[in-house]
Amino acid sequence: MSLQTIPSRTVDRRALMRRSPLLISSVAVALAFLFPFYWIFAQSMQSSKEFSLGQPRFWPRHPTLENYRDILANDGFARALANSFLVSVAVAAFTVTASCLAAFGLVRLIRRGKEAALGFFVLAGFFPMTAMLGPLFLLFRTTGLLDTFPAVILADLVYTLPLATWLLTSLFEQLPWELEEAARVDGCTRMQALRHVVVPIAAPALVTVAVLSFVLSWNDFTFALSFLSSPQKYTAPLSMVFLGQSKYQIFYNRTDAAVVIITVPVALLVFLAQKRIVTGLTAGALK
Amino acid sequence: MTALATRAKPATSPPPAKIMRRRRREGPWFGWVLVAPAAGALLLITAFPLVYNAMNSVRHVDLLDGSSRPFVGTENYRRLFSEHTFVPALEHTLGFTAVSVTLEVAVGLVLALLLNMPFRGRGLLRASLLIPWAVPTAVAATLWRNMFDRSNGFVDYLLGALHLPGAHVTWLANTWSSWVMVLVTDAWQSTPLVAILLLAGLQSVPAEVYEAGRIDGASRWQSFRYLTWPLLRPALMVAVVFRALSALLIFDVIYVVTGGGPGNSTETLSFVNYHAFLVDNNFGYGGAISISMLITTVMVALLLRRVLAARC
């Protein structure tokens, strides 16, 4: 017994030695990508007095939450977060519904023109955002949609619809016909077959699409900057950028607090839905 | 006998011919109805701007005198080359795209190889790489602007502590260091996506291939060079094209970090396009920039396809 354990231990240690460069480099990589968040978090806990000394430390001498209180209570950042949430949920809801219908139509019903339609969906995803700004600005101005959420929601669809439709189309192509046909024989209409047969099977993919859409529209800055003008309608990224610009003296510790607040929900979502996001991104790109 | 048997079969299961006929009859029309919401929304936000930009680009469109839109021919397009904004922006954009894509694909490949090795905590590492990607670009830009701040930024702190040059420097004051800030921000946010794409490519290489290589006595380098690399090519191509096409459109980082400055030395195509539309409210000139940007994008995409396909 003892004769066996000793060699296996040395082997373990040798394996660990061989592995240590790998471990060290992965820790270094993780640090390089995550340390900035820690630094910004530490700065956000500084009081403006300590911050103005310009002597940064890894952890402030007198940590305080005053920046968080300030931006949430006085600068309307709480409202901006709510606005962002509203916009992102609307974009995700529309994207899931519209791309599911479109994918079903493309895969199951359309014979001629399917490839062309899919090609259009994919190409639309590469359309330059700033080329949309002028025409949409004029359109929203004449229709009275300027400075409203629907304007931003509509424009945000350029981030989400191409990826979502592409993902769901390639998924539906793998689903067997037979289940739907069985439902049809049992007297379901086509839409009932979609709702009661296809949607439950595709549910995981629909969740992936919803998560990706939420993240992508939560990220938007360009459209909010261009189409929203009243501060009470600002989305969170827009509000954060102007937080630093509206004061006589810029105190970055306040924008630091905003960075932390916006990052937390995204980080949570990434940890919870990591696998989904990765599959969604890679399936969307590599097919 | 056999004829009877085959004929008897459809009676028990649903007659496929009938279903097929019904599908063909009611199918396509209803299919397009289902596609309409998604396609309609996308047409409205991409095809309409394309056409409207093309129309506006040969006219003078100003918000102040909105009613008349006089036809000006190629004036807006000639302005692209006579004024000192578009051409520098084009150069900046192409230069930035070349440098950032090279950097991100190189680092992304190393990260992907690392993530492809089995070790404990791999999932955690992948998740921590995804967070910079998932954070809004404006947030990434704000974060790095603050990291490079001359009094409270970490870069400054680190360089000062190590007694290296670059400490206590206003990074935004000159062109070169402003571009460094933009590149670092973009690489920090985009390299993870490249790594994830390449990782998917690596994982599609079957283990048997490496097994066979090892039996044939291939060294580690040889197995990378002759097995991994060729099989990784498709994923690499996708990553390069993806990154290049989005690097050409860089806007948020420029707006937040440098504001196009100092002077106009970090202005990109998207930045001058935004400026023409929403700061100058010049929709004719802006339209001309948009059309040129689209042409640039298509040309870069075709060029990349050509180059990458030739190498394969």
Interface residues (C-beta under 8 A of the other chain):
Chain A: R19 L22 L23 S25 S26 V29 A30 F33 L34 F35 P36 F37 W39 I40 Q43 F51 G54 P56 F94 T97 A98 S99 L101 A102 F104 G105 L106 R108 L109 I110 R111 R112 A117 F120 F121 A124 F126 F127 P128 M129 T130 A131 M132 L133 G134 P135 L136 F137 L138 L139 L154 A155 L157 V158 L161 P162 T165 E181 R184 V185 R190 V215 W218 N219 D220 F221 T222 L225 S226 A236 P237 L238 M240 V241 G244 Y252 N253 T255 D256 A258 V259 I262 T263 V266 A267 L269 V270 F271 Q274 I277 V278 L281 T282 A285 L286
Chain B: P14 I19 R23 R24 E26 G27 P28 F30 G31 W32 V33 L34 V35 P37 A38 A39 A41 L42 L44 I45 T46 F48 P49 L50 Y52 N53 N56 L111 L114 M117 F119 G121 R122 G123 L124 L125 R126 A127 S128 L129 L130 I131 P132 A134 V135 P136 T137 A138 V139 T142 L143 W144 R145 N146 M147 D149 S151 N152 G153 F154 D156 Y157 W188 P192 L193 I196 L197 L199 A200 G201 S204 P234 A235 V238 A239 F242 L245 L248 L249 F251 D252 Y255 V256 L269 S270 F271 N273 Y274 A276 F277 L278 F283 G286 G287 S290 I291 M293 L294 T297 A301
